[in-house]
């Protein structure tokens, strides 16, 4: 577990082996990634209930195939989260910190 994961370990919701974060926690997680210069490969949105985890392609973004610099990715992520519902949860796919 890296430094950023440790910061958010008490806020994560685990579903099917996936770490999911509320909108607020996802934004804060991404801010920490920006501080540590960790590259975000993508964010996947999910609607969750007590017994269901439903992915939402409309609330997901993929940077893995783009040739976008790191600073631009963080700007795009801030824009991405602007209009997202508070009820969504997010998986953050990032480059591992070694």
TIDRENLUM-555838 format. One record per residue (C-alpha): residue in one letter; x, y negated, z negated. Coordinates in steps of 0.2 Angstrom, whole numbers, plus 2048, in hexadecimal, padded with zeros to 3 digits. Last residue first. Layout:
! residues N
NODE type  xx  yy  zz
NODE    A   X   Y   Z
...
END
This chain:
! residues 98
NODE type  xx  yy  zz
NODE    X 825 7F3 820
NODE    X 815 7EA 823
NODE    X 809 7F3 82F
NODE    X 803 7EA 83E
NODE    X 7F0 7E6 83B
NODE    X 7DF 7ED 83D
NODE    X 7D3 7E4 832
NODE    X 7C2 7ED 82E
NODE    X 7B4 7E1 82B
NODE    X 7A4 7E0 822
NODE    X 795 7D7 827
NODE    X 787 7D0 81C
NODE    X 78F 7BE 81C
NODE    X 78B 7BD 82E
NODE    X 798 7B8 83A
NODE    X 798 7A6 842
NODE    X 7A9 7A0 83D
NODE    X 7B1 7B1 83C
NODE    X 7B7 7B1 84E
NODE    X 7BD 79F 84E
NODE    X 7C9 7A3 83F
NODE    X 7CE 7B3 848
NODE    X 7D2 7A9 858
NODE    X 7DD 79D 84E
NODE    X 7E6 7AC 846
NODE    X 7E9 7B4 857
NODE    X 7F0 7A4 85E
NODE    X 7FD 7A3 851
NODE    X 802 7B5 855
NODE    X 805 7B2 867
NODE    X 7F8 7BA 873
NODE    X 7FD 7C7 880
NODE    X 7ED 7D0 87D
NODE    X 7EB 7E3 87D
NODE    X 7EB 7E5 86A
NODE    X 7E1 7D5 867
NODE    X 7D0 7DD 864
NODE    X 7C0 7D5 85D
NODE    X 7B1 7DC 854
NODE    X 7A0 7D5 850
NODE    X 797 7D9 860
NODE    X 79F 7EA 85F
NODE    X 795 7ED 84F
NODE    X 799 7FD 845
NODE    X 78C 804 83A
NODE    X 790 80B 829
NODE    X 781 814 821
NODE    X 77C 81A 810
NODE    X 77D 80B 804
NODE    X 77C 7FF 812
NODE    X 78A 7F9 81D
NODE    X 78A 7EE 82D
NODE    X 79C 7EF 835
NODE    X 7A7 7E3 83E
NODE    X 7B8 7E9 845
NODE    X 7C7 7DD 845
NODE    X 7D6 7DF 850
NODE    X 7E9 7E0 852
NODE    X 7ED 7D3 844
NODE    X 800 7D0 844
NODE    X 807 7CE 832
NODE    X 811 7BD 831
NODE    X 810 7BE 81E
NODE    X 807 7AE 81C
NODE    X 7FB 7B3 82B
NODE    X 7F8 7C4 823
NODE    X 7F3 7BB 813
NODE    X 7E7 7B0 81D
NODE    X 7E0 7C0 825
NODE    X 7DC 7C8 814
NODE    X 7D4 7B7 80F
NODE    X 7C9 7B8 81E
NODE    X 7C5 7CA 81B
NODE    X 7C1 7C7 809
NODE    X 7B4 7B9 80E
NODE    X 7AC 7C4 81B
NODE    X 7AB 7D3 810
NODE    X 7B9 7E0 812
NODE    X 7B9 7F2 819
NODE    X 7C7 7FE 816
NODE    X 7C3 80E 821
NODE    X 7C5 820 81B
NODE    X 7B2 823 81F
NODE    X 7AD 814 815
NODE    X 7B8 80B 809
NODE    X 7B2 7FA 802
NODE    X 7C1 7EF 7FE
NODE    X 7C1 7E2 7F0
NODE    X 7CB 7EA 7E3
NODE    X 7D9 7EF 7EF
NODE    X 7DA 7DD 7F6
NODE    X 7EA 7D7 7EF
NODE    X 7F2 7E8 7F0
NODE    X 7ED 7E9 803
NODE    X 7F7 7D9 805
NODE    X 806 7DF 7FC
NODE    X 807 7EF 805
NODE    X 800 800 800
END
